[in-house]
C-alpha cells in the first residue's frame, strides 16, 4: 500500500495539523504557518540530521550518567555477564555492586558482554549509542515514506532521552518489535524469528512480535526459525558457564519475575500502565488484573478477524501500532522509560492511516506529548507531577485513549489506500 506519490516531511505533518484545527483564531493560524515554514527547511527533514541528533542524545545521556552511582541500571546489566562467568546467581541482590535486582534472562549475558569487558565509562557510552542507533536503524528498515520516519524520530526524541538516561533495554525492545515487523514485510522470516526470540529470552516483551504471524508469507519457514533460534538462545549462555547453571537460572528468573509482579502493584515508579492507572485511582488491591487484561486481549484480537484488510499495508501498520501500545499498557512492569515503545506506536498511528487525521487526533497527539512525554521532565510543573501524574500513573492516560481510538479504527475503518491521505 502506497499512500502518496512522493515522500512527505515534517512540514507536511504540521500542515495536516494546521488544516485540522477548526478555528477562527488568526494568531494561532499564523503561529502554525511560522512553524510550518521553520520545519520546511531541509535541515529538519534530513535523515542525517536525525541520525546525528539521536547519536548526540545517547552521548549526552551517557555523559550525564557517567559519574558513580548514576548508572545503576548499567551496573546491573554488566553484572549479568560477570556473574554468569563466575556462575553466581543472576537474580540475587548484590548491594556492594548495585541497587535492585536483575530481571533479564541468561542470554542477556552475551548481549551485554561487549560493553561489560571494557571500562565502565566506555561501556556505558557504547551501550547507549548502540541502543539509539539500533532503534534508528529499525525505523529506517520500515517500508515507510521518509517524511513519516522523520516525524517519528522527532516525536520520540524526548522519550528516547528519558529511556537513555535510565540506560534501559526498552529502546532495544522497541527496535526488536519494529524490526521484526519490517523483516516480515520484506519476507525475511529468519531475521524476524531471531529478533522475536531474542527479545523474548531477554525480557519477554519480544514475544508480542508473534502478533505479526498472520502477515508472514512463508509460515513453515518462520515456525522452524522460531524453534531453531529458541534452541540457540537457550543454549548460548552455556558457552560461558555450564548447562546446569543456565537451567537453574531460568528457574530463578521465573521466580524473580513472579516476585517483581507483586512488588509492582502499587509502586510509585512502576506499573505505569493502564493496569496501574486503574488500580492506583481505585486504590483497590482486591481484584485480579485479569479483569482488565482479558477484555484488553479480546479488543486487541478482534481486528484479526478482518481478513480482507490484511492486504493493506496501512492496516498492518495499525496492528504494529496496537502491539507497541498494548505491550506497555497491559504490563505491571511498565515504568516511565518504557514509553519509548508506545510512543513509536503513537507516531505510526498518527502518520500511517490512509485517511486525513482529524482535529481530535491532533489533540490526542499533543495531549500524549505534553502529559506522557514531558511530565517526567523539568518542563512539566513539579506540583502536578507529584500530586497527580505519579500517584495515579496518569502517564498512561493519553496512550490508553489513543489505543482505544486505534482499536475502534481497526474494527470499523477501511484501510485501502486513499488519494486524500497525507
KEKE-3310 file (N, C-alpha, C; in steps of 0.2 Angstrom, whole numbers, plus 5000, padded with zeros to 4 digits):
npx = (5004:5004:5003:5005:5013:5025:5039:5034:5035:5041:5036:5024:5017:5014:5007:4995:4991:4988:4978:4968:4964:4950:4947:4944:4954:4966:4979:4984:4983:4993:5004:5005:5008:5020:5028:5027:5034:5046:5050:5050:5063:5077:5086:5079:5072:5080:5087:5100:5102:5093:5099:5111:5106:5100:5111:5119:5110:5112:5125:5125:5116:5124:5135:5130:5127:5138:5145:5149:5137:5126:5123:5116:5107:5115:5126:5119:5116:5129:5134:5127:5134:5147:5143:5138:5149:5156:5147:5137:5122:5110:5100:5100:5102:5115:5121:5134:5138:5127:5111:5094:5087:5092:5082:5082:5084:5095:5102:5105:5117:5126:5123:5126:5139:5150:5150:5153:5165:5174:5181:5170:5165:5167:5160:5147:5144:5145:5135:5123:5124:5123:5110:5102:5105:5102:5087:5085:5090:5081:5069:5072:5072:5059:5046:5042:5037:5049:5047:5038:5045:5054:5046:5043:5055:5058:5046:5048:5060:5062:5056:5065:5077:5073:5073:5086:5093:5090:5097:5090:5085:5073:5073:5079:5069:5059:5065:5067:5053:5048:5058:5056:5044:5047:5056:5047:5039:5047:5049:5059:5060:5068:5076:5066:5061:5073:5074:5062:5063:5075:5071:5061:5068:5076:5068:5055:5045:5047:5040:5028:5030:5025:5013:5012:5012:5002:5004:5015:5023:5029:5025:5029:5043:5045:5041:5049:5061:5059:5059:5072:5080:5076:5082:5095:5096:5093:5104:5115:5121:5127:5140:5148:5147:5139:5128:5120:5120:5114:5101:5096:5096:5086:5075:5076:5074:5061:5055:5059:5053:5040:5040:5043:5032:5022:5028:5027:5014:5008:5018:5026:5035:5034:5023:5017:5005:4990:4984:4990:4986:4972:4971:4978:4971:4958:4962:4961:4966:4960:4955:4959:4971:4968:4955:4955:4965:4960:4948:4955:4964:4954:4949:4960:4963:4952:4952:4959:4951:4946:4950:4950:4957:4970:4978:4981:4994:4993:4984:4991:5001:4994:4991:5004:5006:4996:5001:5013:5008:5000:5008:5014:5004:4997:5005:5012:5025:5028:5037:5042:5052:5049:5041:5046:5043:5028:5027:5033:5023:5012:5016:5017:5003:4997:5003:5002:4989:4977:4968:4963:4969:4960:4955:4953:4962:4974:4973:4974:4987:4995:4991:4996:5010:5013:5007:5012:5025:5032:5029:5038:5049:5058:5051:5038:5026:5031:5023:5011:5015:5019:5008:4998:5001:5011:5006:4994:4998:4996:5003:5000:4988:4985:4991:4982:4970:4972:4975:4963:4955:4962:4960:4946:4946:4953:4943:4933:4936:4941:4956:4961:4971:4971:4969:4967:4975:4988)
npy = (4994:5010:5027:5040:5049:5054:5056:5062:5075:5083:5095:5093:5085:5095:5104:5096:5096:5109:5111:5104:5110:5118:5133:5151:5158:5169:5172:5160:5152:5159:5156:5143:5143:5149:5139:5129:5134:5135:5122:5117:5119:5111:5105:5100:5090:5080:5064:5062:5072:5068:5056:5061:5068:5058:5051:5060:5063:5050:5051:5062:5058:5048:5055:5062:5053:5046:5047:5040:5030:5034:5027:5015:5005:5001:4995:4984:4977:4975:4967:4955:4948:4946:4939:4928:4922:4919:4910:4914:4918:4926:4933:4936:4949:4961:4971:4978:4980:4986:4993:4986:4972:4961:4958:4951:4939:4924:4924:4937:4940:4937:4947:4959:4958:4963:4976:4975:4971:4981:4997:5005:5018:5019:5007:5011:5022:5016:5007:5015:5022:5012:5007:5018:5019:5007:5007:5018:5013:5002:5008:5014:5003:5001:4999:5013:5030:5042:5055:5052:5043:5053:5061:5052:5051:5064:5066:5056:5059:5065:5056:5046:5051:5051:5037:5033:5040:5032:5020:5010:4994:4994:5002:4994:4984:4991:4993:4979:4975:4983:4980:4967:4967:4974:4965:4954:4960:4962:4949:4942:4930:4922:4932:4939:4930:4928:4940:4941:4930:4933:4945:4940:4930:4939:4949:4945:4954:4954:4944:4948:4950:4940:4943:4947:4936:4932:4939:4934:4927:4914:4903:4890:4890:4901:4896:4886:4893:4900:4890:4885:4896:4898:4887:4890:4902:4897:4889:4896:4904:4894:4893:4901:4897:4884:4870:4865:4876:4886:4881:4881:4895:4899:4894:4902:4915:4915:4914:4926:4936:4933:4937:4951:4955:4956:4966:4977:4981:4993:5002:5017:5021:5011:5000:5009:5010:5005:4996:4999:5012:5011:5003:5011:5023:5018:5013:5000:4983:4972:4965:4955:4958:4952:4955:4966:4963:4952:4957:4967:4959:4953:4964:4968:4957:4956:4963:4955:4947:4953:4948:4953:4965:4963:4964:4977:4988:4999:4994:4984:4992:4998:4988:4985:4997:4995:4984:4990:4999:4991:4982:4989:4996:4985:4979:4976:4979:4991:5006:5024:5025:5015:5020:5024:5014:5013:5026:5026:5018:5027:5038:5031:5027:5039:5044:5034:5031:5029:5039:5057:5064:5069:5085:5080:5070:5076:5083:5073:5068:5079:5080:5068:5070:5081:5077:5063:5062:5074:5075:5068:5077:5093:5102:5101:5105:5103:5101:5097:5085:5077:5077:5072:5065:5055:5048:5042:5036:5043:5045:5035:5038:5046:5038:5026:5031:5034:5021:5015:5022:5019:5005:5005:5011:5000:4991:4996:5005:5007:5002:5004:5011:5029:5043:5055:5055:5059)
npz = (5000:4995:4999:4995:4981:4982:4994:5011:5023:5039:5038:5031:5040:5050:5042:5040:5053:5055:5046:5052:5063:5068:5068:5071:5075:5071:5076:5081:5069:5062:5069:5067:5054:5054:5061:5051:5041:5047:5050:5037:5032:5024:5033:5044:5039:5035:5035:5040:5049:5060:5063:5068:5079:5087:5090:5097:5108:5114:5118:5126:5136:5141:5146:5156:5165:5169:5181:5197:5204:5197:5186:5188:5183:5172:5178:5184:5172:5167:5177:5175:5165:5171:5182:5177:5171:5183:5188:5197:5206:5195:5200:5213:5226:5226:5235:5236:5224:5216:5216:5218:5208:5195:5181:5169:5156:5155:5142:5141:5146:5136:5127:5133:5135:5126:5131:5144:5146:5145:5152:5163:5159:5145:5141:5145:5137:5125:5125:5126:5114:5105:5108:5104:5090:5086:5087:5078:5066:5064:5062:5050:5042:5040:5028:5024:5020:5019:5026:5035:5043:5048:5056:5066:5072:5077:5085:5095:5101:5114:5122:5120:5125:5139:5141:5138:5148:5158:5155:5148:5142:5135:5124:5115:5114:5108:5096:5092:5091:5080:5071:5068:5063:5051:5045:5042:5033:5022:5019:5026:5035:5044:5050:5056:5065:5073:5080:5087:5096:5103:5109:5117:5125:5132:5139:5139:5133:5119:5114:5109:5096:5089:5086:5073:5065:5056:5045:5039:5025:5022:5032:5038:5037:5045:5057:5060:5060:5072:5082:5080:5083:5096:5103:5101:5108:5121:5123:5121:5132:5139:5134:5141:5154:5161:5157:5168:5177:5169:5166:5179:5182:5174:5181:5192:5186:5183:5195:5201:5192:5195:5208:5206:5200:5209:5218:5210:5210:5218:5216:5216:5205:5196:5186:5178:5169:5160:5168:5180:5182:5183:5195:5204:5204:5209:5221:5225:5230:5229:5217:5203:5190:5178:5176:5168:5159:5151:5144:5137:5129:5121:5114:5107:5099:5091:5078:5070:5064:5053:5039:5026:5026:5028:5017:5015:5018:5027:5036:5042:5048:5057:5066:5070:5077:5087:5094:5099:5108:5116:5123:5133:5140:5146:5155:5171:5174:5168:5166:5168:5158:5149:5140:5127:5119:5117:5112:5099:5093:5094:5085:5073:5072:5070:5058:5048:5043:5030:5029:5031:5046:5060:5069:5082:5083:5082:5094:5103:5100:5104:5117:5122:5120:5129:5142:5143:5138:5142:5156:5165:5166:5169:5162:5165:5176:5193:5204:5199:5194:5205:5213:5205:5193:5195:5207:5202:5190:5178:5166:5158:5153:5140:5130:5132:5128:5115:5111:5112:5103:5091:5091:5089:5076:5069:5069:5062:5051:5034:5027:5014:5002:5000:4990:4996:5008:5019)
capx = (5000:5007:4998:5007:5017:5032:5040:5031:5040:5039:5032:5018:5013:5012:5002:4989:4988:4985:4971:4964:4962:4944:4946:4945:4960:4971:4986:4986:4985:4999:5009:5006:5011:5028:5031:5027:5039:5053:5052:5051:5070:5079:5090:5075:5069:5086:5088:5107:5101:5091:5105:5116:5103:5099:5118:5120:5106:5115:5131:5123:5114:5130:5140:5126:5126:5144:5148:5147:5130:5121:5121:5114:5105:5120:5130:5116:5117:5136:5134:5124:5139:5152:5140:5137:5156:5158:5142:5134:5115:5109:5094:5101:5104:5122:5121:5140:5139:5122:5104:5089:5089:5092:5076:5083:5086:5103:5105:5107:5124:5130:5121:5129:5146:5155:5150:5155:5173:5178:5179:5163:5163:5167:5154:5141:5143:5144:5129:5118:5124:5120:5103:5099:5106:5098:5081:5085:5090:5075:5064:5074:5070:5052:5043:5038:5040:5055:5044:5034:5051:5057:5041:5043:5061:5057:5041:5050:5066:5062:5055:5071:5082:5071:5075:5093:5096:5089:5101:5086:5084:5067:5074:5080:5063:5055:5068:5065:5046:5048:5062:5053:5038:5050:5058:5042:5036:5052:5050:5065:5057:5073:5078:5061:5061:5078:5073:5057:5066:5080:5068:5058:5073:5079:5064:5048:5041:5048:5035:5022:5031:5021:5006:5013:5012:4997:5007:5021:5021:5031:5024:5033:5050:5045:5040:5056:5066:5057:5061:5079:5083:5075:5087:5101:5096:5093:5110:5121:5124:5131:5146:5152:5145:5138:5121:5116:5120:5109:5094:5095:5095:5079:5070:5077:5071:5054:5053:5061:5048:5034:5040:5043:5025:5019:5031:5025:5007:5007:5024:5026:5039:5032:5016:5014:5001:4983:4983:4992:4981:4965:4972:4980:4965:4953:4965:4959:4970:4956:4953:4964:4972:4965:4948:4957:4969:4956:4944:4960:4966:4949:4949:4967:4962:4946:4954:4962:4945:4945:4955:4951:4961:4977:4982:4983:5000:4991:4981:4997:5005:4989:4992:5010:5005:4992:5006:5018:5004:4997:5013:5016:4998:4995:5011:5013:5032:5029:5039:5042:5057:5047:5036:5048:5039:5021:5027:5034:5016:5008:5019:5015:4996:4996:5005:5001:4982:4976:4963:4966:4968:4955:4957:4953:4968:4979:4973:4977:4994:4998:4990:5001:5017:5013:5007:5016:5032:5035:5028:5044:5054:5058:5047:5032:5025:5033:5017:5006:5018:5020:5002:4993:5004:5015:5002:4989:5000:4992:5007:4997:4981:4984:4992:4976:4964:4974:4975:4956:4953:4965:4956:4940:4948:4955:4937:4927:4938:4943:4962:4963:4975:4967:4972:4967:4979:4994)
capy = (5000:5016:5032:5046:5048:5056:5056:5068:5078:5085:5101:5090:5083:5101:5106:5092:5098:5116:5111:5100:5115:5121:5139:5157:5162:5170:5172:5153:5150:5162:5153:5136:5144:5150:5133:5125:5137:5134:5115:5116:5119:5104:5103:5097:5084:5076:5059:5063:5077:5064:5051:5065:5070:5053:5049:5065:5061:5045:5053:5067:5054:5044:5059:5065:5047:5043:5048:5034:5029:5037:5022:5009:5000:4998:4991:4978:4974:4972:4961:4949:4945:4944:4934:4921:4919:4916:4905:4916:4919:4932:4936:4938:4956:4962:4978:4981:4981:4990:4993:4982:4965:4959:4955:4949:4932:4922:4926:4944:4940:4938:4953:4965:4956:4968:4983:4973:4969:4987:5001:5007:5024:5017:5003:5014:5026:5012:5004:5020:5024:5006:5007:5023:5018:5001:5009:5022:5008:4998:5013:5015:4997:5000:5002:5019:5036:5045:5060:5049:5041:5059:5063:5048:5052:5070:5065:5051:5061:5067:5050:5042:5053:5048:5030:5033:5042:5026:5015:5005:4990:4996:5005:4989:4981:4995:4991:4972:4974:4987:4977:4960:4969:4976:4959:4951:4964:4961:4942:4939:4926:4920:4938:4941:4925:4929:4946:4939:4925:4936:4949:4936:4927:4944:4952:4943:4958:4952:4939:4951:4950:4934:4946:4948:4929:4931:4943:4930:4924:4908:4902:4884:4893:4905:4892:4882:4898:4901:4884:4885:4902:4897:4882:4893:4907:4894:4885:4900:4906:4889:4893:4905:4894:4877:4868:4865:4883:4890:4878:4884:4902:4900:4893:4908:4920:4914:4916:4934:4939:4932:4942:4958:4957:4958:4972:4982:4983:5000:5005:5024:5022:5005:4999:5015:5007:5005:4992:5003:5018:5009:5001:5017:5028:5015:5011:4993:4978:4966:4962:4952:4962:4948:4958:4971:4961:4948:4962:4970:4954:4952:4970:4968:4952:4956:4966:4950:4944:4957:4946:4956:4971:4961:4966:4984:4990:5004:4990:4981:4997:4999:4982:4986:5002:4992:4980:4994:5002:4986:4978:4993:4997:4980:4976:4979:4981:4997:5012:5029:5024:5010:5023:5024:5009:5015:5032:5024:5016:5033:5041:5027:5028:5046:5046:5029:5030:5031:5045:5063:5064:5075:5089:5077:5066:5081:5085:5067:5068:5084:5078:5062:5073:5085:5073:5057:5063:5080:5075:5067:5082:5099:5106:5100:5108:5098:5100:5092:5078:5074:5076:5068:5061:5049:5044:5039:5033:5046:5045:5030:5040:5048:5031:5022:5034:5033:5014:5014:5025:5015:4999:5007:5011:4994:4987:4999:5008:5003:5004:5004:5017:5034:5049:5061:5054:5063)
capz = (5000:4994:5000:4991:4975:4984:5002:5014:5028:5045:5036:5029:5046:5053:5038:5042:5060:5054:5042:5056:5068:5065:5072:5068:5079:5067:5078:5081:5062:5060:5073:5064:5047:5055:5062:5045:5037:5050:5049:5030:5030:5023:5039:5049:5036:5033:5040:5043:5055:5065:5065:5072:5085:5091:5092:5102:5114:5118:5121:5132:5142:5144:5150:5162:5170:5169:5187:5201:5207:5192:5181:5192:5178:5168:5183:5184:5166:5166:5182:5172:5161:5176:5187:5173:5170:5189:5190:5203:5204:5191:5202:5220:5227:5227:5237:5236:5217:5213:5219:5214:5205:5188:5178:5162:5155:5155:5136:5141:5147:5129:5123:5136:5135:5123:5135:5151:5147:5144:5157:5164:5155:5138:5140:5146:5131:5119:5126:5124:5107:5101:5109:5100:5083:5084:5085:5072:5060:5064:5059:5043:5038:5038:5021:5026:5017:5023:5030:5041:5048:5051:5061:5072:5075:5081:5090:5100:5103:5121:5126:5119:5130:5145:5141:5138:5154:5163:5151:5148:5136:5132:5117:5110:5113:5103:5089:5090:5088:5074:5066:5067:5058:5045:5042:5039:5027:5017:5018:5029:5041:5049:5054:5061:5071:5078:5084:5092:5101:5107:5114:5122:5130:5136:5143:5137:5129:5112:5112:5105:5089:5086:5083:5066:5062:5051:5040:5037:5019:5022:5039:5040:5037:5051:5063:5060:5063:5079:5085:5080:5087:5103:5105:5101:5114:5127:5124:5120:5138:5142:5132:5146:5160:5161:5156:5174:5179:5165:5168:5186:5181:5171:5186:5196:5183:5183:5202:5202:5189:5199:5214:5204:5198:5216:5220:5205:5210:5220:5216:5213:5199:5192:5185:5175:5164:5161:5174:5186:5182:5186:5202:5209:5205:5213:5227:5227:5228:5230:5211:5198:5184:5173:5174:5164:5154:5146:5139:5133:5124:5116:5109:5103:5094:5086:5071:5066:5060:5046:5034:5019:5027:5028:5011:5015:5022:5032:5041:5045:5052:5063:5070:5073:5082:5093:5098:5103:5114:5121:5127:5139:5144:5149:5159:5178:5174:5164:5170:5163:5152:5145:5135:5121:5115:5114:5108:5092:5091:5093:5079:5067:5072:5068:5051:5043:5041:5023:5029:5034:5053:5062:5075:5088:5083:5083:5101:5106:5099:5108:5124:5123:5121:5135:5148:5144:5137:5146:5163:5170:5165:5172:5158:5167:5183:5198:5209:5196:5193:5211:5216:5201:5187:5198:5211:5198:5184:5173:5160:5154:5151:5133:5126:5133:5124:5108:5109:5112:5097:5086:5091:5085:5069:5067:5069:5058:5045:5028:5026:5007:5000:4998:4987:5001:5013:5019)
cpx = (5004:5002:4999:5012:5024:5033:5037:5037:5037:5034:5025:5014:5010:5006:4995:4987:4985:4978:4966:4961:4956:4943:4947:4950:4965:4978:4988:4987:4992:5005:5011:5010:5019:5031:5032:5033:5046:5055:5052:5058:5072:5083:5085:5072:5074:5087:5095:5106:5098:5095:5109:5113:5102:5106:5120:5116:5109:5121:5130:5121:5119:5134:5137:5126:5133:5147:5146:5140:5125:5120:5120:5112:5110:5125:5126:5117:5124:5137:5132:5130:5144:5149:5139:5144:5158:5153:5138:5126:5114:5104:5095:5103:5111:5123:5128:5142:5133:5115:5099:5091:5089:5085:5076:5086:5093:5106:5108:5115:5129:5129:5125:5137:5151:5155:5152:5162:5177:5177:5172:5161:5162:5161:5148:5139:5142:5137:5123:5118:5121:5113:5100:5099:5102:5090:5080:5085:5084:5069:5065:5072:5063:5050:5039:5041:5044:5052:5041:5040:5053:5052:5042:5050:5061:5052:5044:5057:5067:5061:5062:5076:5080:5074:5082:5096:5095:5093:5097:5086:5078:5068:5075:5074:5059:5058:5067:5058:5046:5052:5060:5047:5041:5053:5053:5039:5041:5053:5056:5063:5062:5075:5073:5061:5067:5077:5067:5059:5071:5076:5064:5062:5076:5074:5056:5044:5042:5043:5029:5024:5027:5014:5006:5013:5007:4999:5013:5019:5023:5031:5028:5040:5050:5045:5046:5061:5065:5060:5069:5083:5082:5080:5093:5102:5096:5100:5116:5125:5128:5138:5151:5151:5145:5130:5117:5115:5114:5102:5092:5093:5088:5074:5070:5074:5064:5051:5054:5055:5041:5034:5040:5036:5021:5021:5028:5018:5005:5013:5023:5029:5038:5025:5013:5011:4994:4981:4984:4988:4975:4966:4974:4975:4960:4956:4964:4965:4966:4954:4960:4965:4969:4958:4949:4960:4965:4952:4949:4962:4960:4948:4955:4966:4957:4948:4957:4957:4944:4950:4956:4955:4968:4981:4984:4989:4997:4987:4986:5000:5000:4990:4999:5009:5001:4997:5010:5015:5002:5002:5015:5010:4995:5000:5012:5021:5034:5032:5040:5046:5055:5043:5039:5045:5032:5022:5029:5027:5012:5010:5016:5007:4994:4997:5004:4994:4981:4970:4966:4964:4964:4958:4958:4960:4974:4979:4976:4984:4998:4997:4995:5008:5018:5013:5011:5023:5035:5034:5034:5050:5053:5053:5040:5031:5026:5027:5012:5009:5018:5013:4997:4996:5007:5010:4997:4991:4997:4996:5004:4990:4981:4986:4986:4971:4966:4974:4967:4953:4956:4962:4949:4941:4949:4948:4932:4930:4941:4950:4965:4966:4970:4971:4972:4971:4985:4999)
cpy = (5006:5022:5038:5044:5050:5056:5063:5070:5080:5091:5098:5088:5090:5104:5103:5095:5105:5116:5107:5105:5119:5128:5145:5161:5163:5170:5164:5150:5153:5158:5146:5137:5145:5144:5129:5128:5135:5127:5113:5116:5112:5101:5098:5090:5079:5071:5059:5067:5073:5059:5055:5066:5064:5050:5054:5064:5056:5047:5058:5063:5051:5049:5062:5059:5043:5043:5042:5035:5033:5033:5015:5004:4997:4994:4984:4974:4971:4966:4955:4945:4942:4938:4927:4918:4916:4911:4907:4917:4925:4936:4938:4946:4956:4970:4982:4983:4986:4989:4989:4976:4966:4956:4952:4942:4930:4924:4933:4945:4940:4945:4959:4963:4961:4975:4981:4972:4975:4991:5004:5013:5022:5012:5006:5018:5022:5009:5009:5021:5018:5005:5012:5022:5012:5003:5013:5018:5004:5002:5014:5009:4997:5002:5008:5025:5039:5051:5057:5046:5047:5061:5059:5049:5059:5069:5060:5053:5062:5060:5045:5044:5051:5041:5029:5035:5036:5020:5009:5001:4990:4999:4999:4985:4984:4993:4984:4972:4977:4983:4970:4961:4970:4970:4955:4954:4963:4953:4939:4936:4924:4926:4940:4936:4926:4935:4945:4935:4929:4941:4945:4933:4932:4947:4951:4947:4957:4947:4942:4952:4945:4937:4947:4941:4929:4935:4939:4926:4916:4905:4896:4886:4897:4901:4888:4887:4899:4896:4884:4890:4901:4892:4886:4898:4903:4891:4890:4902:4900:4889:4897:4902:4887:4876:4868:4872:4887:4888:4881:4891:4904:4899:4900:4914:4920:4916:4923:4938:4939:4937:4949:4960:4959:4964:4978:4985:4990:5004:5012:5024:5016:5005:5005:5013:5008:5001:4996:5009:5016:5007:5007:5022:5025:5014:5004:4988:4971:4962:4959:4957:4958:4951:4963:4968:4957:4952:4965:4966:4953:4958:4970:4963:4952:4959:4960:4946:4947:4955:4950:4963:4969:4963:4973:4985:4994:5000:4987:4985:4998:4994:4983:4992:5000:4988:4984:4997:4996:4983:4982:4994:4991:4976:4980:4981:4987:5002:5018:5028:5019:5014:5025:5019:5011:5022:5031:5022:5022:5037:5037:5027:5034:5047:5041:5028:5033:5037:5051:5063:5070:5079:5085:5072:5070:5082:5079:5066:5073:5082:5072:5065:5077:5081:5067:5058:5068:5079:5073:5072:5088:5104:5106:5102:5102:5096:5096:5085:5074:5073:5072:5063:5054:5045:5040:5036:5036:5047:5040:5032:5042:5042:5027:5025:5033:5025:5012:5016:5021:5008:5000:5007:5005:4990:4990:5002:5004:5006:5004:5011:5023:5040:5055:5061:5058:5060)
cpz = (5000:4994:4996:4986:4977:4992:5005:5019:5034:5043:5034:5035:5049:5049:5039:5048:5059:5051:5047:5061:5065:5070:5068:5071:5074:5069:5079:5074:5060:5063:5069:5057:5048:5057:5056:5041:5040:5049:5041:5028:5029:5029:5043:5046:5033:5038:5043:5050:5061:5067:5070:5079:5089:5094:5098:5108:5118:5121:5127:5138:5145:5149:5156:5168:5171:5176:5191:5204:5203:5186:5183:5187:5174:5172:5184:5178:5165:5171:5179:5168:5166:5180:5183:5172:5177:5192:5196:5201:5200:5195:5210:5220:5229:5229:5237:5228:5214:5217:5215:5212:5198:5186:5171:5162:5154:5148:5136:5143:5141:5126:5126:5136:5132:5127:5142:5152:5146:5150:5157:5159:5148:5137:5141:5140:5125:5119:5124:5117:5103:5102:5104:5093:5081:5083:5079:5066:5059:5060:5052:5039:5037:5031:5022:5023:5022:5028:5036:5046:5052:5057:5067:5076:5080:5087:5096:5103:5111:5125:5125:5124:5137:5146:5142:5145:5160:5160:5150:5141:5132:5125:5112:5109:5108:5096:5087:5087:5081:5069:5064:5062:5051:5041:5039:5033:5021:5016:5021:5036:5046:5053:5059:5067:5076:5083:5089:5097:5105:5112:5119:5128:5134:5141:5142:5133:5121:5110:5108:5098:5085:5084:5076:5062:5056:5045:5036:5031:5019:5030:5041:5041:5044:5057:5065:5063:5070:5084:5086:5084:5094:5106:5106:5107:5120:5129:5125:5127:5141:5140:5137:5153:5160:5160:5163:5177:5175:5166:5175:5186:5178:5176:5191:5193:5183:5190:5204:5198:5192:5205:5212:5202:5204:5218:5216:5207:5212:5220:5213:5206:5194:5191:5182:5168:5164:5167:5180:5187:5186:5193:5207:5210:5210:5220:5230:5225:5229:5223:5207:5192:5178:5171:5169:5157:5149:5142:5134:5127:5119:5111:5105:5098:5089:5079:5067:5062:5054:5041:5028:5020:5027:5023:5011:5020:5028:5038:5045:5050:5058:5068:5074:5079:5088:5097:5102:5109:5119:5126:5133:5143:5148:5153:5166:5178:5170:5169:5165:5157:5147:5139:5128:5116:5112:5110:5101:5089:5089:5086:5073:5066:5068:5060:5046:5041:5034:5023:5032:5042:5055:5068:5081:5089:5084:5091:5105:5106:5104:5115:5126:5124:5127:5141:5149:5143:5142:5154:5168:5170:5169:5168:5160:5174:5188:5202:5206:5195:5199:5214:5212:5196:5190:5202:5207:5191:5178:5166:5155:5151:5143:5129:5126:5128:5117:5106:5108:5105:5091:5086:5088:5078:5066:5065:5064:5052:5040:5027:5019:5006:4998:4995:4992:5007:5013:5015)
residu = (UNK:UNK:UNK:UNK:UNK:UNK:UNK:UNK:UNK:UNK:UNK:UNK:UNK:UNK:UNK:UNK:UNK:UNK:UNK:UNK:UNK:UNK:UNK:UNK:UNK:UNK:UNK:UNK:UNK:UNK:UNK:UNK:UNK:UNK:UNK:UNK:UNK:UNK:UNK:UNK:UNK:UNK:UNK:UNK:UNK:UNK:UNK:UNK:UNK:UNK:UNK:UNK:UNK:UNK:UNK:UNK:UNK:UNK:UNK:UNK:UNK:UNK:UNK:UNK:UNK:UNK:UNK:UNK:UNK:UNK:UNK:UNK:UNK:UNK:UNK:UNK:UNK:UNK:UNK:UNK:UNK:UNK:UNK:UNK:UNK:UNK:UNK:UNK:UNK:UNK:UNK:UNK:UNK:UNK:UNK:UNK:UNK:UNK:UNK:UNK:UNK:UNK:UNK:UNK:UNK:UNK:UNK:UNK:UNK:UNK:UNK:UNK:UNK:UNK:UNK:UNK:UNK:UNK:UNK:UNK:UNK:UNK:UNK:UNK:UNK:UNK:UNK:UNK:UNK:UNK:UNK:UNK:UNK:UNK:UNK:UNK:UNK:UNK:UNK:UNK:UNK:UNK:UNK:UNK:UNK:UNK:UNK:UNK:UNK:UNK:UNK:UNK:UNK:UNK:UNK:UNK:UNK:UNK:UNK:UNK:UNK:UNK:UNK:UNK:UNK:UNK:UNK:UNK:UNK:UNK:UNK:UNK:UNK:UNK:UNK:UNK:UNK:UNK:UNK:UNK:UNK:UNK:UNK:UNK:UNK:UNK:UNK:UNK:UNK:UNK:UNK:UNK:UNK:UNK:UNK:UNK:UNK:UNK:UNK:UNK:UNK:UNK:UNK:UNK:UNK:UNK:UNK:UNK:UNK:UNK:UNK:UNK:UNK:UNK:UNK:UNK:UNK:UNK:UNK:UNK:UNK:UNK:UNK:UNK:UNK:UNK:UNK:UNK:UNK:UNK:UNK:UNK:UNK:UNK:UNK:UNK:UNK:UNK:UNK:UNK:UNK:UNK:UNK:UNK:UNK:UNK:UNK:UNK:UNK:UNK:UNK:UNK:UNK:UNK:UNK:UNK:UNK:UNK:UNK:UNK:UNK:UNK:UNK:UNK:UNK:UNK:UNK:UNK:UNK:UNK:UNK:UNK:UNK:UNK:UNK:UNK:UNK:UNK:UNK:UNK:UNK:UNK:UNK:UNK:UNK:UNK:UNK:UNK:UNK:UNK:UNK:UNK:UNK:UNK:UNK:UNK:UNK:UNK:UNK:UNK:UNK:UNK:UNK:UNK:UNK:UNK:UNK:UNK:UNK:UNK:UNK:UNK:UNK:UNK:UNK:UNK:UNK:UNK:UNK:UNK:UNK:UNK:UNK:UNK:UNK:UNK:UNK:UNK:UNK:UNK:UNK:UNK:UNK:UNK:UNK:UNK:UNK:UNK:UNK:UNK:UNK:UNK:UNK:UNK:UNK:UNK:UNK:UNK:UNK:UNK:UNK:UNK:UNK:UNK:UNK:UNK:UNK:UNK:UNK:UNK:UNK:UNK:UNK:UNK:UNK:UNK:UNK:UNK:UNK:UNK:UNK:UNK:UNK:UNK:UNK:UNK:UNK:UNK:UNK:UNK:UNK:UNK:UNK:UNK:UNK:UNK:UNK:UNK:UNK:UNK:UNK:UNK:UNK:UNK:UNK:UNK:UNK:UNK:UNK:UNK:UNK:UNK:UNK:UNK:UNK:UNK:UNK:UNK:UNK:UNK:UNK:UNK:UNK:UNK:UNK:UNK:UNK:UNK:UNK:UNK:UNK:UNK)
# end
